[in-house]
Amino acid sequence: MTSEFRGSYTVAVTPFSEGGGSVDVPALERFIDWQLEVGVPGIIALGTTGEFPSVDDRERQVIVQTYVSHVAGRVPVLVGTMNAHTPRAVRYSQEAQDLGADGLMILPPYYYTPTDDEIVRYYEAIDAVVDIPVMLYNNPVTSNVDMSAELVGRLAREFESVQYIKESSQDLARVRDVVEAADGQISVYAGERVVDSYLLGAIGYVNPYGNYIPRASSRIFDYLEAGRVSAARSVQSIIDAIDGIIAEGHPTYGHQCYSKALAAVAGYPVGDVRPPLTTFDQLGDDGQQRVERIRMLMARLDALVDNFDSVS
């Protein structure tokens, strides 16, 4: 599949068996079916929400093979292939391409706080072995690296594979800065604030909410493309309220834990997170209460999208 990536791509959880002992392939296949049934335009495996640091090499191959074979070309499948060790990131990238991935999403080398030249050499090594599109992933909150617009422009100009970026710096103006610095050679996917990012030039959204509200959180981009900015903002406001409940109710990065709990609420259980992340059970009554509050917002969101779609 070589068409342009565009729209709201679910950055998917990784289903695990009870206790996190193994990848739950049947649950993953049911989850993929759900995503396709509601019209999600693309899926990203093994991103931050997919708990990529906790998956071993054998499991990684099972996950990628399952996505590629079960999606069967109906939508693009991107795979996170980042690693702090360049040769390993290179190997993961080549393996994902060989297994049939349509694209890659790759953080710069995390933890080390690399220089620009070190980052360039990392992507250069990956570019040398792949010919599918690479989506840079700029997420300084988790990677300890913030790729400037100037660096992104340099990467886009020097490496043919670098065609997209997930921009999660929490600096909204960066969207426009990247578009300008790359001279049109890279397309921006929003990492947050999807409506405002679209208005500044983003063509897509890397979407963690697709794990439990895939229809609504993908429709938001459809509304934007149709010029229905007010409808998109109405959907975004409820998603923001959900995000606020998660952010105040989890000790660390809570999207994985709550995404899995809420996928089960939506009828698609995917197990729980692996250590060191706090599991949903460890949140106790507070977690249950927050999920109930979110459940009500999910119902409101379904009704809102039903209404918007009925008058489209």
C-alpha positions in Angstrom: 0.0 0.0 0.0 1.7 3.2 -1.2 -1.0 5.8 -1.0 -0.6 8.9 1.2 -1.2 8.5 4.9 -3.9 10.8 6.0 -6.5 11.0 8.8 -6.8 9.7 12.3 -4.7 6.6 12.9 -5.2 4.6 16.0 -1.9 4.1 17.9 -3.0 0.8 19.3 -2.6 -1.0 22.6 -1.0 -4.4 22.6 -3.3 -7.1 24.0 -1.8 -9.3 26.6 -3.1 -12.5 28.3 -4.1 -12.5 31.9 -1.1 -11.3 34.0 0.7 -10.1 30.9 2.4 -13.4 30.2 2.0 -13.4 26.4 0.5 -11.5 23.4 -3.1 -12.3 23.1 -3.4 -12.9 19.3 -7.2 -13.6 19.2 -7.9 -10.5 21.2 -5.7 -8.5 18.8 -7.5 -9.9 15.8 -10.9 -8.9 17.4 -9.5 -5.5 18.1 -8.4 -5.1 14.5 -11.8 -6.1 13.2 -13.4 -3.5 15.4 -11.1 -0.8 14.1 -11.8 -1.7 10.5 -15.6 -2.0 11.1 -15.9 1.6 12.3 -13.8 3.0 9.5 -10.4 3.8 11.1 -8.2 4.9 8.1 -4.9 3.4 9.6 -3.4 1.7 12.6 0.0 2.2 14.3 1.4 -0.8 16.2 4.1 -0.7 18.9 4.0 3.0 19.7 4.0 4.4 23.2 0.4 3.3 23.8 1.4 -0.2 22.5 4.0 -0.6 25.3 6.9 -1.2 22.9 9.6 -1.2 25.6 8.0 -4.2 27.3 7.7 -6.4 24.2 10.5 -8.9 23.4 11.8 -9.6 19.8 9.8 -12.7 19.3 6.6 -11.0 20.5 7.4 -8.0 18.2 7.4 -10.3 15.2 4.1 -12.0 16.3 2.4 -8.5 16.7 3.6 -7.2 13.3 2.7 -10.4 11.5 -0.8 -10.4 13.0 -1.4 -6.8 12.1 -0.2 -7.2 8.5 -2.0 -10.5 7.8 -5.2 -9.6 9.5 -5.6 -6.1 8.1 -4.7 -7.6 4.7 -4.1 -4.3 3.0 -7.4 -2.7 3.9 -5.7 0.2 5.7 -2.1 1.2 6.2 -0.3 -0.4 9.1 2.6 1.5 10.6 5.0 0.0 13.1 7.1 1.6 15.9 10.7 0.4 15.4 12.6 2.8 17.7 15.3 1.8 20.0 18.1 3.6 21.9 20.6 1.3 20.3 20.9 2.1 16.6 21.6 -1.4 15.2 18.6 -2.7 17.0 16.4 0.1 15.6 17.8 -0.7 12.1 17.0 -4.4 12.6 13.5 -3.7 13.8 12.8 -1.4 10.9 14.1 -3.9 8.3 12.1 -6.7 9.9 8.9 -4.7 9.9 9.3 -3.8 6.3 10.0 -7.5 5.4 6.9 -8.5 7.3 4.8 -6.2 5.2 4.4 -3.0 7.2 3.3 0.0 5.1 5.4 2.5 7.2 7.4 3.0 10.3 7.1 5.4 13.3 10.4 6.1 14.9 11.5 8.1 18.0 15.0 9.4 18.0 17.4 7.6 20.3 15.9 8.1 23.7 17.5 8.5 27.2 20.9 9.6 25.9 19.8 13.2 24.9 21.7 12.8 21.6 23.0 15.7 19.5 21.5 16.6 16.2 24.3 14.9 14.3 23.8 11.7 16.4 20.1 11.8 15.5 20.9 12.3 11.9 23.3 9.3 11.9 20.6 7.2 13.6 18.0 7.9 10.9 20.6 7.6 8.2 21.3 4.0 9.2 17.6 3.2 9.1 17.1 5.0 5.8 19.8 2.8 4.3 17.8 -0.4 4.8 14.2 0.6 4.2 12.2 2.0 1.3 8.8 2.5 3.0 7.8 5.8 4.6 9.2 6.8 8.0 7.2 8.9 10.4 9.5 10.7 12.8 8.1 10.7 16.3 8.9 13.9 18.3 7.8 13.3 21.9 10.2 15.0 24.3 8.1 14.2 27.3 8.9 10.5 27.0 12.1 10.4 25.0 14.1 13.3 26.5 14.7 14.6 23.0 13.0 17.5 21.3 13.7 17.6 17.5 13.6 21.2 16.4 11.8 22.2 13.2 15.2 22.9 11.6 16.4 19.4 12.4 13.2 17.8 11.1 13.7 19.8 7.9 17.2 18.5 7.6 16.1 14.9 8.0 13.4 15.3 5.4 15.7 16.8 2.9 18.5 14.3 3.4 16.6 11.0 3.6 14.0 9.9 1.1 12.2 7.6 3.6 11.5 10.5 6.0 8.1 11.7 4.9 6.0 12.3 8.0 6.3 13.4 11.6 4.2 12.8 14.7 4.6 16.2 16.4 4.0 15.8 20.2 6.2 18.6 21.6 3.2 20.3 23.1 4.2 23.4 21.2 1.3 24.0 18.9 3.2 26.5 16.7 5.7 23.7 15.9 3.3 22.3 13.4 3.6 25.4 11.2 7.3 25.7 11.9 7.9 22.1 10.7 5.9 22.6 7.5 7.9 25.7 6.7 11.3 24.3 7.7 10.9 21.2 5.6 9.8 23.1 2.4 6.8 20.8 1.9 8.9 17.6 2.1 7.3 16.3 5.2 3.7 15.9 6.3 2.7 16.5 9.9 0.6 14.2 12.0 -0.7 15.9 15.2 0.2 14.3 18.5 -2.4 16.4 20.4 -4.8 19.4 19.9 -5.9 17.9 16.6 -8.3 20.6 15.5 -5.8 23.4 15.9 -3.0 21.3 14.5 -5.1 20.7 11.4 -5.7 24.4 10.9 -2.0 24.9 11.0 -1.3 22.3 8.4 -1.4 18.8 9.9 -2.9 16.2 7.7 -3.4 13.5 10.3 -3.6 12.5 13.9 -1.8 9.8 15.9 -4.7 8.9 18.1 -4.6 7.0 21.4 -8.3 7.5 21.9 -9.0 5.1 19.0 -8.5 2.3 21.4 -11.9 2.8 23.0 -13.7 5.5 20.9 -12.4 4.7 17.4 -15.4 5.9 15.5 -15.6 9.3 17.2 -11.9 10.0 17.4 -11.4 9.1 13.7 -14.5 11.1 12.6 -13.1 14.2 14.1 -10.6 14.4 11.2 -13.3 13.5 8.6 -15.3 16.6 9.9 -12.2 18.8 9.5 -11.6 17.6 6.0 -15.3 18.4 5.2 -14.9 21.9 6.6 -17.1 21.1 9.7 -14.7 22.7 12.2 -17.4 23.3 14.8 -18.4 19.6 14.7 -14.8 18.6 15.1 -14.4 21.0 18.1 -17.5 19.6 19.8 -16.1 16.1 19.6 -12.7 17.3 20.7 -14.1 19.0 23.8 -15.5 15.7 25.1 -12.3 13.9 24.3 -10.4 16.6 26.2 -12.7 16.0 29.2 -11.9 12.2 29.0 -8.2 13.1 28.8 -8.5 15.3 31.9 -10.0 12.4 33.9 -7.2 10.1 32.9 -4.5 12.7 33.5 -5.6 13.4 37.1 -6.2 9.8 38.0 -3.0 7.9 37.2 0.5 8.2 38.8 2.5 8.1 35.5 1.6 7.9 31.8 -2.0 6.7 32.1 -3.1 6.2 28.5 -2.0 2.5 28.3 -3.8 1.5 31.5 -7.0 3.4 30.9 -7.1 2.7 27.1 -7.1 -1.0 28.0 -9.7 -0.7 30.7 -11.9 1.3 28.4 -11.5 -1.0 25.4 -13.0 -3.6 27.7 -15.9 -1.3 28.5 -16.5 -0.9 24.8 -16.7 -4.7 24.4 -13.1 -5.5 23.3 -11.1 -6.7 26.3 -7.3 -6.6 25.7 -5.9 -7.4 29.1 -3.9 -5.1 31.3 -0.5 -3.4 31.1 2.9 -4.9 31.9 5.2 -3.7 34.7 6.5 -1.2 35.6 3.2 0.5 34.6 0.5 0.7 37.2 -2.3 -1.8 36.4 -5.9 -0.9 36.4 -6.5 -3.2 39.4 -3.8 -1.3 41.4 -5.8 1.9 40.9 -8.6 0.4 43.1 -11.9 2.2 43.6 -10.6 5.4 42.2 -9.9 3.8 38.8 -13.4 2.2 38.7 -15.0 5.6 39.5 -13.0 7.4 36.8 -13.9 4.7 34.2 -17.6 5.1 35.1 -17.3 8.9 34.5 -15.6 8.2 31.2 -18.2 5.6 30.2 -20.8 8.4 30.5 -18.8 10.7 28.3 -18.3 7.9 25.7 -22.1 7.5 25.5 -22.5 11.3 25.0 -19.8 11.1 22.3 -21.6 8.3 20.5 -24.9 10.3 20.5 -23.1 13.4 19.3 -21.5 11.7 16.4 -24.7 9.9 15.5 -26.4 13.4 15.4 -23.6 14.9 13.3 -23.5 12.0 10.8 -27.3 12.1 10.4 -27.1 15.7 9.1 -24.0 15.3 7.0 
